Amino acid sequence: HEITVLLVLFAPNVGIATKISISGTFGTSVSMDFEVQHIQTLEGEALVEYSVISALAIIMALVLGLERVTTAWRKLRLHPKYFKEQRGLEYLIFDLFMLVVLPFIYIIVRLGQHISSKDRTFNTVGPKGLMGVPWNSRDIALETKINKFQISLEGFEQQIITEENMKVFYFFTSVIVMCRLIAATKTHPRTAILVDSMINAADDLWHFVLLLAILLAGFVMVAVIQFGGSREEFANGFR
C-alpha cells in the first residue's frame, strides 16, 4: 500500500548532507509526497568567524546583564524598599533570564554543535558512516552491514532533529528578546507609540482574533465536509 525511497546525498567539499524521502501511497487513488532536509558542517574560516561573533555576542549579553544589575543596585540604594514595593527583584530576574541566560545558553550550545559538526557528519554520513558500509564485501555478514547502515542513518536523522530543535529554540529566544526590546521603548514618550497602541487596542484586537478564529474554523469544517471524501488534502482540518 505504501513505499518509501530514501536518498542520502553528501558533498564533502562544502560539508552539506541531504536527506530526500520520497513516499507513495497506493489505493483507490495514488498520492506522492517528498521531504528534503539538509544539514551543513561549519569548519575552517567560517567556524573561526562564527566563534568570534559568538564571543562578541556573549560579551554583549554579559554587559547587558551587568547593566541591569547595576541599575537595580542604584535604585535599591535610593529606595531601600525598591525590591518589595516595586517588584524590582522580579523584573531583574526576568530581564537577566531574557537578555543573558537564554542567549548565553543558545550561543554556547550552538557553538559546541558547530565545532563538532564535521566529525559528527563524517561519522554518520561520510566514510565512517553511510558511505563506509561495505555492501560489496563478501567477507562481512549482511546483518553486520544492515546494522551499520541503521546506526549511521539513525545518527544522521538525530542530527536533523537536533537542527530543527535548535531552529525552534532560536526562534523562541529571538521572539522573547524582540518583545523585551519593544517593551523597552516605553521608557521614552516618543518611542512608546507601539506599546501604548497595543495596550489601548488590546480589547479590540482580542475580539478580532476571536472572530477570525471562529470564521476560519467554520470554513475548515465546510471544506472537510465538502471535499474530504474526494481530495486527500481536505481529509482533515490539519493540513
VEXPA-761020 format. One line per 4 residues: number of its first residue (from 1); for each residue z, y, x of C-alpha. Coordinates in pm, whole numbers, plus 50000, padded with zeros to 5 digits. Example, Ala and Ser with C-alpha at 12.3 -4.5 7.8 and 13.67 -1.06 7.14 Angstrom:
2
1 = 50780,49550,51230 | 50714,49894,51367
END
This chain:
239
1 = 50000,50000,50000 | 50061,50237,50290 | 49951,50256,50651 | 50061,50495,50924
5 = 49882,50563,51251 | 50096,50720,51522 | 49940,50903,51818 | 50136,51041,52113
9 = 49948,51275,52346 | 50078,51410,52677 | 49933,51680,52904 | 50138,51669,53228
13 = 49964,51974,53378 | 50108,52201,53108 | 50406,51986,53008 | 50309,51956,52640
17 = 50372,51637,52443 | 50233,51599,52092 | 50312,51351,51819 | 50046,51306,51549
21 = 50132,51094,51247 | 49851,51009,51003 | 49953,50821,50688 | 49751,50689,50399
25 = 49874,50567,50061 | 49652,50332,49861 | 49697,50270,49492 | 49527,50397,49179
29 = 49435,50691,49399 | 49409,50733,49776 | 49601,51011,49946 | 49610,51103,50312
33 = 49865,51314,50493 | 49931,51411,50855 | 50200,51573,51063 | 50170,51731,51407
37 = 50476,51807,51620 | 50497,51948,51971 | 50747,51982,52250 | 50691,52160,52580
41 = 50876,52143,52907 | 50981,52455,53093 | 50953,52445,53469 | 50858,52647,53774
45 = 50827,53023,53741 | 50861,53008,53362 | 51200,52838,53398 | 51313,53099,53652
49 = 51210,53383,53420 | 51387,53220,53126 | 51701,53173,53336 | 51701,53540,53439
53 = 51654,53655,53079 | 51929,53419,52963 | 52165,53558,53227 | 52091,53915,53114
57 = 52148,53815,52751 | 52484,53657,52840 | 52588,53971,53030 | 52488,54187,52732
61 = 52686,53967,52493 | 52993,53989,52718 | 52957,54367,52742 | 52939,54391,52362
65 = 53248,54173,52333 | 53435,54385,52588 | 53333,54700,52400 | 53464,54562,52070
69 = 53795,54457,52227 | 53835,54797,52398 | 53761,54984,52075 | 54012,54774,51881
73 = 54274,54832,52152 | 54226,55209,52137 | 54259,55208,51759 | 54573,54999,51790
77 = 54726,55248,52030 | 54650,55538,51795 | 54756,55346,51483 | 55015,55075,51560
81 = 54962,54921,51214 | 54581,54906,51252 | 54564,54526,51253 | 54788,54491,50947
85 = 54679,54775,50723 | 54306,54794,50803 | 54246,54425,50880 | 54137,54518,51230
89 = 54210,54175,51373 | 53985,54000,51117 | 53699,54241,51187 | 53745,54198,51562
93 = 53733,53818,51541 | 53430,53835,51310 | 53245,54069,51548 | 53326,53857,51852
97 = 53205,53546,51672 | 52874,53703,51567 | 52796,53911,51874 | 52939,53696,52153
101 = 53027,53338,52059 | 52714,53238,51864 | 52460,53393,52108 | 52656,53255,52405
105 = 52655,52900,52263 | 52283,52915,52182 | 52183,53054,52522 | 52391,52803,52719
109 = 52275,52503,52515 | 51911,52614,52519 | 51913,52684,52892 | 52054,52338,52961
113 = 51785,52181,52744 | 51507,52367,52924 | 51643,52275,53267 | 51642,51905,53176
117 = 51326,51917,52962 | 51096,51799,53242 | 51300,51488,53324 | 51362,51404,52957
121 = 50993,51432,52869 | 50879,51223,53166 | 51139,50959,53080 | 51022,50931,52719
125 = 50650,51014,52725 | 50549,51016,53090 | 50511,50733,53342 | 50872,50622,53287
129 = 50828,50617,52910 | 50538,50553,52673 | 50272,50591,52943 | 50450,50334,53156
133 = 50459,50050,52903 | 50279,49763,53084 | 50065,49644,52795 | 49806,49483,53027
137 = 50061,49286,53230 | 50072,48913,53161 | 50393,48864,53359 | 50608,49066,53116
141 = 50702,48927,52776 | 50570,49101,52465 | 50924,49158,52334 | 51012,49348,52653
145 = 50706,49570,52612 | 50784,49641,52247 | 51149,49718,52325 | 51049,49968,52596
149 = 50797,50123,52360 | 51053,50160,52080 | 51321,50302,52310 | 51079,50559,52454
153 = 50946,50650,52111 | 51296,50696,51970 | 51384,50919,52264 | 51072,51128,52207
157 = 51144,51160,51835 | 51502,51261,51916 | 51366,51539,52138 | 51153,51662,51850
161 = 51453,51656,51614 | 51659,51848,51870 | 51386,52114,51894 | 51380,52151,51517
165 = 51759,52180,51502 | 51758,52446,51774 | 51498,52644,51578 | 51729,52639,51276
169 = 52025,52740,51494 | 51821,53024,51646 | 51713,53145,51302 | 52072,53133,51175
173 = 52201,53324,51479 | 51923,53583,51459 | 51984,53650,51090 | 52357,53696,51147
177 = 52305,53936,51437 | 52043,54129,51239 | 52277,54158,50939 | 52550,54283,51170
181 = 52307,54539,51313 | 52217,54658,50963 | 52586,54685,50876 | 52646,54887,51192
185 = 52403,55155,51073 | 52659,55250,50807 | 52860,55432,51074 | 52622,55729,51064
189 = 52522,55902,50738 | 52156,55937,50836 | 52118,55568,50926 | 52326,55433,50639
193 = 52046,55467,50384 | 51959,55096,50386 | 52317,54975,50349 | 52401,55228,50079
197 = 52082,55144,49889 | 52166,54772,49894 | 52521,54840,49775 | 52410,55068,49491
201 = 52131,54833,49383 | 52330,54509,49424 | 52383,54460,49049 | 52016,54523,48962
205 = 51896,54302,49247 | 52120,54017,49130 | 51977,54032,48777 | 51623,54047,48917
209 = 51677,53738,49136 | 51835,53550,48843 | 51545,53634,48612 | 51288,53540,48878
213 = 51459,53205,48939 | 51455,53125,48566 | 51085,53211,48535 | 50987,53009,48843
217 = 51189,52708,48725 | 51016,52727,48386 | 50667,52739,48539 | 50755,52447,48770
221 = 50864,52235,48473 | 50545,52319,48284 | 50332,52224,48588 | 50512,51892,48635
225 = 50474,51801,48266 | 50109,51909,48252 | 49975,51775,48584 | 50244,51537,48716
229 = 50071,51225,48589 | 49732,51301,48746 | 49799,51501,49063 | 50041,51393,49335
233 = 50128,51748,49444 | 50270,51810,49095 | 50459,51478,49075 | 50791,51660,49113
237 = 50916,52013,49142 | 51000,51998,49513 | 50650,52004,49665
END
